[in-house]
Amino acid sequence: MSATAVAPSVSSGFSGRIVSVDGVRGLVMFTMIFVNDIAGVPDRIIPAWMKHFHGKSGMTFVDLVFPAFLFIVGMSIPFALGSRIIKGEPLWRIVRHIIRRTLALLLIGIMMVNESPDSEVMGWSASLWSTLMFLSAILAVCTISPRSHGRDEAQIRTWRYVSLGLRGFGFAGLAWLAFAFRGGNNQRIIMLSPISINTEWYGILGLIGWAYLVASMVFLIVRGRRTGLLGCTVLLLCLYPADRAGAFENFWLAHYVGMGETLGSQASITTAGMLLASILLASDTTTVRSRIRFTLLFISGFAAAALLLERPYGISKNNATPSWCLWSDAITASIWLVFYVVSDVRPAGFIARLFFIAGQNVLLAYLLSEMLPAVLSMVHLGSWYSHLAEPNLACAIARSAGCATVVLMATALLNRFGFRLRL
C-alpha cells in the first residue's frame, strides 16, 4: 500500500473494533501483569531497569505501563462517546454513563487499595476476603451474551436478566465485604458515624476513573477539534505547577483528589490520547501519509516539551511530573504508530489477531491477575509460586511472562463464551 493511499477504515478491524488501539492495549495489559508479578521477586534477582525508578529523576519501562494505559483509554473515548453522539443519544444520558463508569472504577479501586485485611481482627481469612472482593467486582460489571447464531429475542432477554442478576449480586457482595473489612487497629473501609470512606489513594483503577472523567468532559466540550484537545492537554499540565505553587490549598476538591497530579497530569495523558485518536476520525487525515506525518509531529513535539520541562520538575512517576507525562505520551504514540503500520496499513494477520484478542476485555484480565495471589494463598500454593522465580532472573522472567500469558488466555476464553466486563 502506498503512503498516499486512503487509510483503511477505523472499523475495519475484527468485530468492527480498532485493531491498532486494541493491539497496544493488549501489549500494555501483558506488560502490566508481567511487571506486577515480577515486582514480588526478591530485589537481589531483579535488575533496577525492571523495577520502578527510585531516585530524583528518571524512569524505566515499568514507569511507562500505567501512563500508556491512560493514553489508550484516551484513544478509545472519541469512538465510544462519539458513537453515542452520532446515534443521537441525549447529552444527559451520556453524562450519566460517564459518571456511572467513573464511580464504578473508583469503587473497585478503593476496594483494591484495602485488599489486605487483618485476619486476626476480622476473624476470617484475609485471602478469602480478597478473593471474594475480586469475584464480586467482576460480577458487578459483567455481561453475559453467548455467541450463538439464531438466538431469538427471548434468549437475548434471558441473558440480559441473568447479567443484571449477577451485577446486583456483585454489588451486594462488594457492599457486604466493605462493611466486613477490618484492618489493623480495627480500621474499616466505610464508617457510618460519621459517614466516611477510608482510603489513602484511589488505586490504579480509581486514578484511571478520574482521568477518564476529566477527559470525557473535555471531549464533550471540544469534540474532535485538534486545537482544542491540544489546548486542554496543555491546560491540564499547567495544573501541576499551579498546585506546586499552592493555588489549590483552599479549594474544597483538593481535599478529596490531587488537583495537580490526578486531575492535571494524569488526565492530560488521557486527553493527549484523544488528540492522537482524532486523526482516525478527521476528514483531513484520511491517508496513511497524513496520519503518519501527524503522529511523527506529535511524537517530536511532546518529546521536545518533555526535554524542556525535565530540568524544573524532573521525571517522576510518583509525582506525576509534566516531563514524565510528556515522555509517556511520546513513547506510547510511537508504539501505536508501529501497531498502526503492522495491523492497519500492512496487516500481518497472526500478529494483529494475537494482540487484538489480548486487548479485549482488559479489565477482566487485570482483576484476574490481581486476584491470583489471594487464590494461590487460599489453596496453599503461594510459597510454591514464589519459589518458581527464586533461582535466577531467567526463571523470574519465565514465571511472570507465563502468568501474563495464562491470564490473557483465560480472559480470551471467557470472552469467547460471551463473558465480558462492561462499565
Secondary structure by P-SEA (a helix, b strand, c coil): ccccccccccccccccccaaaaaaaaaaaaaaaaaaaacccccccccccccccccccccccccaaaaaaaaaaaaaaaaaaaaaaaacccaaaaaaaaaaaaaaaaaaaaaaaacccccccccccaaaaaaaaaaaaaaabbbbbcccccccaaaaaaaaaaaaaaaaaaaaaaaaaaaacccccccccccccccccccccccaaaaaaaaaaaaaaaaaaccccaaaaaaaaaaaaaaaaaaaacccccccccccccccccccaaaaaaaaaaaaaccccccccccaaaaaaaaaaaaaaaaaaaaaaccccccccccccaaaaaaaaaaaaaaaaaaaaacccccaaaaaaaaaaaacaaaaaaaaaaaaaaaaaaacaaaaaaacccccaaaaaaaaaaaaaaaaaaaaaaaaacccccc
